[in-house]
Amino acid sequence: MTGDSFSFLLDGANWVPGQSDGFPQRILEHLVFTSIAVAIAFVIAFPVGVLIGHTGRAAFLAINAGNAGRALPTLGVLMLVVALAGTGLVPATVALVILAIPPILTSTYAGVHGVAPDTVDASRGVGMTELQVATRVEVPEALPIIFGGIRNATLQVVSTATIAAYVGLGGLGRYLFDGLALRDYPRVVAGAILVALLAVALDLLIAWLQRVLVSPGVDGRAERAPRRSSRLVDLQPNER
Amino acid sequence: MEFLAEVRKYLEVNGETVVESLLQHIWLALVPVAIAFVLSLPLGWLVVRVGWLRHPLLTASSILYTIPSLALLLLLPGLIGTSILDPINVVIALALYSLALLVRTTSDGLAAVEPQAVQAAVAMGYTPLRRWYAVELPLSLPVVLAGLRVATVANISMVTVAALIGIGGLGQLFTRGFQLGFYTPPIVIGLVLSVMLALVADLAIVLAQRALTPWARVEASR
C-alpha cells in the first residue's frame, strides 16, 4: 500500500463538516443508521428475551434465533427486504433491525436463564414479585452476557449498513462503492479505514458502558480487588 | 404459488449458474475455515502456555473480528498487493476472521481440560507432544468444535459479501436479483441455499463431534 492510497483520507477538503459527501456527514449518517437499528432491535428483543429466560417457555425460539441469525447472509436479507419494500431509509432499517434482533434475543435469554436458581429462589423468599425478580436480580446478573449480545448486534449492523450503500443508502459504504465504480482506490481505502475505525470505536464505547453499568459484584471485579483481611493462603490445588 | 412457479422457471433457465455458484460458495467458505482451524491448534496452545502472549493475541483477535468484512476485503489487496478481484483476498480475509474466533475457543478449550487428566498423563510418562494430541486435544474437543461450528456457519453467510466486489458464490444470486430490478426468485434461491448449506455444515460437525467424543454421550446418559 503506497502513500498515495491515503491521499483521499488525508485530504483536508473531505473533512469539512456540513458538506453532503464529506467524512463528518457520512460518519454521522452511519452512526444514525446503526443506533436507530440497534435501539429498535433492543426494544423488541430485550423484553422478549427476559420473558423467555424468566419463564423458561418457548426457549427453543430464543436458542434457535441465535443460530438462524448467524446462518442468514446479511446481504441476502438486505436485498430481499429492499426487493419487497423498496429502496430508502425505512426498508434498509428494517433489514438492519432483523439482523440485530437474534444476537440480543439469544444473549438476553441465555443471561437471564443462566442466573443461579438459588439466587432466584432467595429473591422470591425475601418477598420480591416476579417482576422485581426479573428486573432487580436476573437482569443485573445477566448484564455482562446481554452486553455481549449488544456488541455483536452493533458490529453486525455497522457492517451491514456499509453494504446497504450498494442499494443506495448513505453512510461510509458510499466511499467503498463509489470508489470501486470510479476505479478510485484511495477513496475505497478512506471508506474502509473509517468504517473499521468506527466499528472498533463503537465496540470500545459499549465495553466502557458495560464497565460503568455492570455491578462489580457481578463480573468478578469485586473479588479480584485486593482485600485487607482473609485469604492468607491461596488454596489453588489445581494450578498447573 | 405463482412465486414458486417463478422460482422453478428461474432454476430451469439458470440451473447451471446456480449450481456453479453453490460449488464456488462451498469452496470459498470452507477452505478458510480449514486453514484457520489448523493454525488455531498451535496458536491456542501457545495462548494457554505462554502467559504474556495471551493478552496481545486475544486483543488482536477481537479487534480484527470487529472490522466489517467488506472493509477488510477491500483493504487486503492494498496491503498484500493482490488484485481486488482475486478470490485469494476472500480466502485470506475469511481465514483471518475464523482464526480470530478459533484462537479464543481453542485456548478456552485447552484451559478447561481437567488438570488431573494432564497430571496423570505426565505421571504415565507421556511426552509433551503425545500429551497434547492424545489427552489435551481430545478432551478439549467439545469446546474447540463448538467454536468451529460458529466459525463455519459465520463464514458460509459472510462469503456472500464477496459478490459485491464481483467474486463468485451464492452472493452473486443476490446481486443478480438486484441487477434485474429487485427480482426476488434468485434472491430467495440464494438465501435458502446459503442457510441450508450452513445447516448441513453445522450438522456435519455435530456428527463428527459425536463420533470423536464417545465419552460425552456416556456421561450424558448417566
Interface residues (C-beta under 8 A of the other chain):
Chain A: M1 S5 N67 A68 R70 A71 L72 P73 T74 L75 G76 V77 M79 L80 V82 A83 L84 L155 V158 S159 T162 I163 Y166 V167 G173 L176 F177 L180 Y185 V188 V189 G191 A192 I193 V195 A196 A199 V200 D203 N238 E239 R240
Chain B: S62 I63 Y65 T66 I67 P68 S69 L70 A71 L72 L74 L75 G78 L79 I84 P115 V118 V150 V153 A154 I156 S157 M158 T160 V161 A163 L164 I165 L170 G171 F174 G177 F178 F182 Y183 T184 I187 V188 G190 L191 S194 V195 A198 L199 D202
